[in-house]
Every structure is written in structure tokens, then in C-alpha cells.
């Protein structure tokens, strides 16, 4: 894999190794959350922790994210065929829907089987163990499992505003209210949840996950955008801005990396706008270094974001960023006028103007790019891992994480419990017939 990962922890180890179990919707989708999960698993393992990464299901198109043998990966279900979400009839008449009621009973039964398997895994953990539910759908299984003597952390990898507009909001309020900590990615989002009654809210940023071996010259006439070709990533607005700026800067090109359901629509938009000749759809790439070192400006046209890992990458490589100010995570990374330029959400004219300014000013590109490289170091892995360690100690301040005597609850060093019918251990399996999109 061409991406060069950050060296985890420089050999740093902890005095009290813990069992850390990270539970996600899936562990093998080509997404930022899955990259974060595998990266965190490697970092914690390098510090001496025993890490297990659990996926509820497989992704339709599995990706291994550079998985190594330093941590375990298990998947509860080969396929998740029951309804994704719990049936919640809104009117008395809907309660008479026998088919929906039957499907919900099926869902409940299947969830109980998966939760029982999680309980076996949790029971094998040493005192001082921590469960991290990375997504709210995954938390529905954690909530049904036996978590006695464990500390449970629930995470949201999107902004408060994005959750508030979605069906996830009610489920976060239901399932995260009782966890030991609810973590967001920024202090602004944690404050918003606290004002909404989630008094256990705190924040934990994503650690830097790349270590460049070379840097861009910032002389290439290329603007780069990396992300799914989907509505929330705002590539349609990127093309609107490019339609305005490209004619004034002949020779510059827009590179779009990613795949998704909107690709045909976006290609048609570029063709109709007369900019297809300067827009390149380059598909999914594993060679982020080649993509970013061949660029001079990074663009983030998203409508919604959490803590964009693509911007972390761009900053590490010294690229100035132009972004819509769409979420606290964007503002946490980019200070307007320092590491890049922030414009109002959806203001494509301002986005185009900001791109044009950087395209015309090589000195400004270098100044902002240099600031980005310095600024992103505050998220170096050791610094973020130290925060995780302090949180673990705080949650378990009355619990020793040292190995226990034989015959008591302790680390499970053998094989994981046998897979349930229709489930599989590991990541080698057929794709899902149904899987939730994003943080379902």
C-alpha cells in the first residue's frame, strides 16, 4: 500500500496494558472512520495494549486498510439481512402492521445472538478494559451485551449539527446517555451535546495518520479534492466553483479522487458546464502521497464533515486548503487566513475567489502550506494517544489494569468464540447484502 503510515508511538509503552475493544459498523469500508479505527488499533497496540477491532458486518466492497497482526479483527455477521433500524411505529394504526412487527422480531433475535457473542468477548477481558463504540449503530449491539466491570466510550465522528438533522440523533440520546464518556471530535461539538443534556460529553481529535516522505513543490497547476462522490461531499458545488475560476486560469486542472453514486451525474455536470477538459475523475487511490505531492491546492467542498482526515493529510503534506466552513472539525483544523481559507457554506462564488487567489499567488501558497505543516503536528500520534491514556486512567481510577490471577476474569488468549450461523471470524467473507451507509 503506497500510503506511508505514521510510525506509532516511537516504541512508547504503558505501565498498565489494557484490553481495548473498538466496535464499528464495519471495519473494511473504504472510509475515513475505518482508516481511523485501524490506525488507532495499531497505535494502541504499539503501546502495549491488547486491541480487538470488531465489525458488526462487512462492507460491500471490503478494503484491508493495511491491517497487520498487531491487533485482532472479528466480524459478527457475514451479512446483515434484517432491517437496519429498529421499527418505531409513529401512529397507533401502524402497530397493526404484522409484517413490520415480524421483521422487527427477527431483527431483535439476530441482534441478541450477536450481542451474546460480544458478551463472551467482553467477559474474557482483563480488569481495566475499555470498549469504544465508534458509531451509534454499533452501539445498539454494545448496549445489549454484558459490559459489567468494563468502561464504555461512545463516539460520534460527525458534527452535532449533522447528527441533529438525522435519525441518529434520537439513538445517540438513547444509547450514549448512559455510557461512561461520549466523545466527539471537537470541543465545540462536545459543548453542543452538553447543552443538549449529554453531561458525559467530551472530545477526542483524530491523530495524524500519515508521515510524508516527500512534499509538493506547490508549482503544479493542480487543485486536488479527495472524497466520496456523494451529495454530502459537495462535488457539485466544487464543479460550480471550478466553472467560475477555470476560464480565468487556463492550464490549471482539477483532480477528483474517489468513487460513488454521483459520478455519472458529476461528469455530466462538468460536460454541460464546458469544464470537462480541465476536470479529471481519477477514481479511488491508495497512493495519497502521489496525489497530494502532484498538487498545489487542496479543496474541501463538503456540506457536512466530522474531523476531515483528507484535510489532515493535505496539511501534513504542506498544502493550503480552501474549504466551506461547514462544521467545527473544519474550523478546528483550518484557521481562516493561516493554514488556508474558509468561506461560508454553499458560497461557491467565494470558494472560486479563494481558489483564484491561491492559484495566482505562489508565495501565499507556500506561506499557508508551511503553516499547515506546523499546525498539524499538534495532532501527532503520541500527543493524541497520551490523551486516550489519561482518559482510560480517569475512567478506571479505582480499577487496576494489571494482569489478574488464574481463575479470575482475564485476557482471552485462545480462539474467539465460534462464529454464529451466518457469521464469520476475520475479514475474509462475501459482501453484505445490506449494510448501513456511513454512521447509521
VOGU-3710 file (C-alpha; in Angstrom, 3 decimals, decimal comma):
1> xxxxxxxxxx> 0,000/0,000/0,000  1,559/3,277/-1,067  0,292/5,335/1,850  3,105/5,677/4,395  1,636/5,435/7,912  2,843/7,426/10,848  5,249/5,440/12,978  3,158/4,508/16,024  4,360/5,722/19,353  8,108/5,503/18,677
11> xxxxxxxxxx> 8,190/2,402/20,867  6,488/4,079/23,820  4,774/1,596/26,146  2,439/1,967/29,068  2,897/0,614/32,582  -0,632/-0,808/32,638  -1,550/-2,523/29,373  -5,291/-2,788/28,841  -7,686/-4,713/26,674  -9,259/-2,210/24,269
21> xxxxxxxxxx> -12,198/-3,316/22,121  -13,240/-0,967/19,305  -16,665/-1,713/17,804  -17,680/-0,267/14,418  -20,499/-0,754/11,934  -17,866/-2,401/9,752  -14,077/-2,429/9,708  -13,455/-2,757/5,986  -15,285/0,018/4,135  -13,173/2,492/2,181
31> xxxxxxxxxx> -13,929/5,341/4,565  -12,317/7,742/6,973  -13,802/6,119/10,065  -12,401/2,724/9,146  -8,985/4,280/8,479  -9,183/5,887/11,914  -10,139/2,590/13,586  -7,270/0,591/12,092  -4,803/3,406/12,734  -5,861/3,728/16,378
41> xxxxxxxxxx> -5,678/-0,057/16,790  -2,086/-0,066/15,534  -1,105/2,875/17,722  -2,596/1,404/20,889  -1,065/-1,992/20,156  2,359/-0,386/19,763  1,962/0,972/23,295  1,401/-2,490/24,700  -2,385/-2,656/24,757  -4,260/-5,722/23,511
51> xxxxxxxxxx> -6,638/-4,394/20,870  -9,590/-6,081/19,203  -11,396/-4,402/16,332  -14,987/-5,611/15,937  -17,183/-5,047/12,890  -20,900/-5,715/13,088  -20,923/-6,546/9,363  -18,699/-6,499/6,291  -18,687/-3,661/3,800  -19,997/-4,405/0,292
61> xxxxxxxxxx> -16,502/-3,808/-1,149  -14,001/-4,791/1,566  -10,704/-2,952/1,969  -7,975/-4,072/4,381  -6,586/-0,644/5,435  -3,121/-2,102/5,802  -4,232/-4,450/8,550  -1,368/-6,215/10,319  -1,059/-8,826/13,069  -0,638/-6,390/15,954
71> xxxxxxxxxx> -4,381/-6,450/16,698  -7,316/-8,784/16,179  -10,262/-8,231/13,864  -13,551/-10,097/14,147  -16,853/-9,608/12,330  -20,162/-10,647/13,865  -22,191/-11,236/10,719  -21,273/-12,263/7,185  -24,426/-10,497/6,091  -26,971/-8,379/7,909
81> xxxxxxxxxx> -30,314/-9,145/6,284  -32,795/-7,901/8,897  -33,896/-4,250/8,870  -31,047/-1,864/9,621  -33,012/0,161/12,164  -35,489/-0,699/14,889  -39,154/-0,441/13,918  -40,699/2,572/15,630  -44,387/2,942/14,723  -45,442/6,576/14,973
91> xxxxxxxxxx> -49,202/6,082/14,991  -51,413/3,513/16,758  -52,608/2,174/13,415  -49,039/1,344/12,412  -48,806/-1,064/15,318  -51,143/-3,334/13,369  -48,533/-3,835/10,639  -47,882/-7,534/11,158  -45,131/-7,731/8,535  -43,166/-4,890/10,120
101> xxxxxxxxxx> -43,669/-6,382/13,577  -42,397/-9,751/12,368  -39,342/-8,200/10,734  -38,578/-6,341/13,956  -38,817/-9,575/15,965  -36,349/-11,119/13,510  -34,040/-8,143/13,947  -34,242/-8,370/17,746  -33,455/-12,089/17,713  -30,459/-11,665/15,413
111> xxxxxxxxxx> -29,149/-8,741/17,440  -29,385/-10,795/20,620  -27,240/-13,514/19,080  -24,581/-11,005/18,059  -24,733/-9,278/21,438  -24,243/-12,635/23,176  -21,071/-13,109/21,205  -19,892/-9,645/22,217  -20,645/-10,555/25,836  -18,338/-13,568/25,555
121> xxxxxxxxxx> -15,607/-11,336/24,183  -16,142/-8,752/26,926  -16,152/-11,398/29,664  -12,670/-12,506/28,587  -11,225/-9,012/29,079  -8,914/-8,121/31,938  -9,918/-5,651/34,649  -9,317/-2,156/33,349  -10,657/-2,973/29,887  -12,337/-0,349/27,715
131> xxxxxxxxxx> -14,970/-0,702/24,995  -15,079/2,049/22,361  -18,237/2,141/20,262  -17,192/4,166/17,236  -20,691/4,509/15,746  -24,202/4,628/17,086  -25,488/1,654/15,063  -22,690/-0,487/16,516  -23,644/0,815/19,972  -27,005/-0,942/19,673
141> xxxxxxxxxx> -25,122/-4,255/19,982  -22,840/-2,994/22,750  -25,913/-1,808/24,679  -27,393/-5,318/24,528  -24,160/-7,005/25,616  -22,950/-7,558/29,171  -20,490/-4,737/29,883  -20,190/-5,241/33,638  -16,786/-4,168/35,006  -15,948/-2,504/31,690
151> xxxxxxxxxx> -15,849/1,169/30,838  -17,772/2,097/27,706  -16,998/5,056/25,468  -19,414/6,101/22,737  -18,134/8,183/19,834  -19,658/10,435/17,209  -17,496/11,073/14,152  -19,719/13,768/12,723  -20,729/17,219/13,853  -23,533/17,804/16,346
161> xxxxxxxxxx> -25,470/19,674/13,664  -25,251/16,755/11,220  -26,464/14,309/13,871  -29,246/16,667/14,925  -30,651/16,631/11,408  -30,627/12,836/11,150  -32,322/9,790/12,645  -29,102/9,182/14,574  -29,952/11,991/16,996  -32,652/10,064/18,893
171> xxxxxxxxxx> -30,454/6,962/19,020  -27,458/8,909/20,336  -29,659/10,351/23,080  -30,975/6,882/23,865  -27,798/4,808/23,783  -24,999/7,241/24,662  -26,671/8,869/27,648  -25,560/6,043/29,924  -22,022/5,424/28,663  -19,030/6,464/30,734
181> xxxxxxxxxx> -17,971/9,045/28,142  -19,455/10,298/24,922  -16,657/11,590/22,716  -16,954/13,986/19,813  -14,084/15,141/17,628  -14,079/18,800/18,667  -14,718/20,816/21,859  -17,385/22,820/20,036  -19,386/19,678/19,300  -18,887/18,399/22,860
191> xxxxxxxxxx> -20,238/21,707/24,199  -23,250/21,451/21,895  -24,074/17,962/23,173  -23,567/19,078/26,777  -26,060/21,907/26,261  -28,430/19,269/24,878  -28,301/17,329/28,130  -25,427/14,918/27,428  -23,423/15,691/30,551  -20,932/12,907/29,759
201> xxxxxxxxxx> -19,760/14,643/26,562  -16,072/15,245/25,948  -13,881/15,412/22,855  -11,001/13,494/21,303  -9,422/14,508/17,984  -8,255/12,109/15,309  -4,499/11,504/15,330  -2,364/12,339/12,324  -2,126/9,185/10,247  0,428/9,943/7,527
211> xxxxxxxxxx> 4,144/10,706/7,585  5,253/12,220/4,260  8,479/11,058/2,656  8,384/13,939/0,181  6,487/17,179/-0,255  4,857/19,042/-3,132  6,710/21,880/-4,828  3,448/23,868/-4,909  4,276/24,800/-8,506  1,998/22,267/-10,184
221> xxxxxxxxxx> -1,145/23,867/-11,677  -3,390/21,353/-9,931  -6,196/21,618/-7,382  -6,975/18,317/-5,674  -10,125/17,063/-3,965  -10,351/13,660/-2,236  -13,610/12,079/-1,090  -16,656/10,020/-1,957  -18,583/11,217/-4,984  -21,719/11,744/-2,920
231> xxxxxxxxxx> -24,053/14,590/-2,068  -22,629/15,396/1,370  -19,121/15,791/-0,074  -20,313/18,676/-2,247  -18,547/17,838/-5,509  -21,395/19,506/-7,422  -20,507/22,765/-5,676  -16,837/22,141/-6,411  -17,688/21,976/-10,102  -19,782/25,153/-9,842
241> xxxxxxxxxx> -16,813/26,982/-8,354  -14,460/25,478/-10,929  -16,748/26,634/-13,722  -16,197/30,185/-12,487  -12,468/30,050/-11,800  -11,114/27,756/-14,540  -11,619/30,103/-17,533  -9,505/32,763/-15,789  -6,700/30,272/-15,124  -6,081/28,228/-18,264
251> xxxxxxxxxx> -3,655/25,427/-17,699  -4,879/24,638/-14,195  -6,578/21,279/-13,649  -8,942/19,855/-11,050  -8,195/16,308/-9,869  -11,090/14,493/-8,191  -10,148/11,318/-6,298  -12,895/8,985/-5,149  -15,857/6,972/-6,304  -19,537/6,986/-5,557
261> xxxxxxxxxx> -23,076/7,069/-6,817  -22,900/10,612/-8,179  -20,037/10,064/-10,599  -22,154/9,918/-13,769  -24,124/12,972/-12,672  -20,950/14,922/-11,886  -19,361/14,010/-15,193  -22,478/15,242/-16,967  -22,387/18,471/-14,938  -18,760/19,078/-15,942
271> xxxxxxxxxx> -19,565/18,374/-19,587  -22,582/20,687/-19,618  -20,570/23,454/-17,910  -17,836/23,253/-20,532  -15,128/22,356/-17,993  -14,744/18,644/-18,699  -11,403/19,299/-20,370  -9,857/20,584/-17,131  -11,514/18,136/-14,706  -10,048/14,669/-14,188
281> xxxxxxxxxx> -12,005/11,947/-12,389  -9,153/9,808/-11,098  -11,066/7,221/-9,083  -10,047/5,756/-5,734  -6,340/5,916/-4,967  -4,276/4,215/-2,285  -1,287/6,386/-3,194  -2,246/9,528/-1,320  1,329/10,762/-1,389  1,440/10,776/-5,186
291> xxxxxxxxxx> -1,931/12,519/-5,347  -1,001/15,272/-2,914  2,598/15,867/-3,983  1,339/16,399/-7,520  -0,919/19,220/-6,339  -0,605/22,820/-5,139  -4,001/23,450/-3,506  -6,403/21,194/-1,618  -10,163/21,761/-1,829  -12,836/20,613/0,634
301> xxxxxxxxxx> -16,298/21,480/-0,746  -18,229/19,309/1,741  -21,702/20,120/3,001  -21,068/18,155/6,213  -17,902/16,906/7,881  -16,687/15,496/11,163  -12,935/15,886/11,521  -11,876/15,536/7,881  -8,962/13,155/7,551  -8,385/14,324/3,991
311> xxxxxxxxxx> -7,558/17,783/5,354  -5,202/16,233/7,926  -3,409/14,554/5,028  -3,256/17,740/2,975  -1,875/19,713/5,923  0,785/17,078/6,627  1,942/17,433/3,026  2,017/21,214/3,258  -0,930/22,033/1,012  -3,040/25,142/1,638
321> xxxxxxxxxx> -6,746/24,294/1,854  -9,853/26,064/0,610  -12,932/24,780/2,428  -16,538/25,552/3,181  -16,889/26,375/6,879  -19,377/23,547/7,260  -18,503/22,031/10,659  -16,492/22,585/13,845  -13,992/19,946/12,717  -13,068/22,053/9,704
331> xxxxxxxxxx> -12,565/25,143/11,864  -10,528/23,083/14,332  -8,038/22,290/11,585  -8,094/25,409/9,418  -7,864/28,942/10,751  -9,016/31,302/8,025  -6,030/33,085/6,562  -3,410/30,861/8,204  -3,490/27,237/7,001  -5,971/28,047/4,257
341> xxxxxxxxxx> -9,186/29,893/3,517  -12,662/29,236/4,900  -15,759/30,515/3,118  -19,427/30,419/4,002  -21,187/27,086/3,436  -22,504/26,863/-0,110  -20,959/30,160/-1,256  -19,445/28,863/-4,484  -18,520/32,351/-5,691  -16,411/32,932/-2,587
351> xxxxxxxxxx> -14,958/29,433/-2,937  -13,946/30,211/-6,525  -12,429/33,543/-5,452  -10,379/31,847/-2,726  -9,096/29,272/-5,198  -8,234/32,021/-7,655  -6,253/33,944/-5,060  -4,088/30,918/-4,272  -3,722/29,974/-7,921  -2,345/33,443/-8,654
361> xxxxxxxxxx> -0,043/33,737/-5,624  2,713/31,103/-5,253  4,160/32,905/-2,213  0,814/32,727/-0,399  0,548/29,014/-1,209  3,953/28,442/0,369  3,191/30,535/3,444  -0,105/28,783/4,129  1,336/25,366/3,307  4,228/25,843/5,722
371> xxxxxxxxxx> 1,816/26,930/8,459  -0,317/23,859/7,806  2,664/21,523/8,235  3,490/23,101/11,595  -0,096/23,317/12,831  -0,988/19,679/12,162  1,847/18,468/14,404  -0,328/19,180/17,441  -2,220/16,061/16,343  0,850/13,840/16,164
381> xxxxxxxxxx> 0,034/10,300/17,336  1,887/10,419/20,665  0,033/13,562/21,727  -3,389/12,097/20,927  -2,506/8,719/22,439  -1,489/10,433/25,669  -4,996/11,892/25,813  -6,504/8,447/25,329  -4,272/7,076/28,102  -5,357/9,819/30,506
391> xxxxxxxxxx> -8,993/9,114/29,720  -8,554/5,387/30,313  -6,909/6,077/33,664  -9,604/8,557/34,652  -12,398/6,116/33,871  -10,625/3,287/35,699  -9,110/5,306/38,522  -10,326/2,719/41,033  -9,536/-0,321/38,889  -6,139/-1,893/38,325
401> xxxxxxxxxx> -5,379/-2,818/34,719  -2,620/-5,242/35,714  -2,892/-8,936/34,748  -5,125/-10,985/37,023  -4,577/-14,311/38,723  -5,548/-17,531/37,026  -9,154/-18,491/37,525  -10,414/-14,912/37,560  -11,705/-12,795/34,743  -8,773/-12,120/32,444
411> xxxxxxxxxx> -7,468/-11,755/28,917  -8,820/-14,222/26,379  -5,696/-15,651/24,703  -7,260/-18,516/22,796  -9,540/-18,538/19,796  -12,526/-16,249/19,667  -15,917/-17,863/20,228  -17,077/-19,834/17,219  -18,984/-17,763/14,703  -22,729/-17,873/14,848
421> xxxxxxxxxx> -24,514/-19,448/11,885  -24,332/-16,908/9,116  -21,344/-15,163/10,682  -17,615/-15,390/10,221  -14,469/-14,674/12,173  -11,995/-12,419/10,401  -12,466/-10,331/7,290  -12,420/-12,949/4,545  -16,052/-13,264/3,559  -18,637/-12,411/0,940
431> xxxxxxxxxx> -20,003/-8,847/0,735  -23,076/-7,690/2,602  -26,466/-7,773/1,018  -27,411/-4,835/3,236  -25,192/-2,529/5,212  -25,895/0,889/6,708  -24,449/3,852/4,860  -21,970/5,810/6,930  -22,765/6,124/10,613  -26,214/4,522/10,516
//
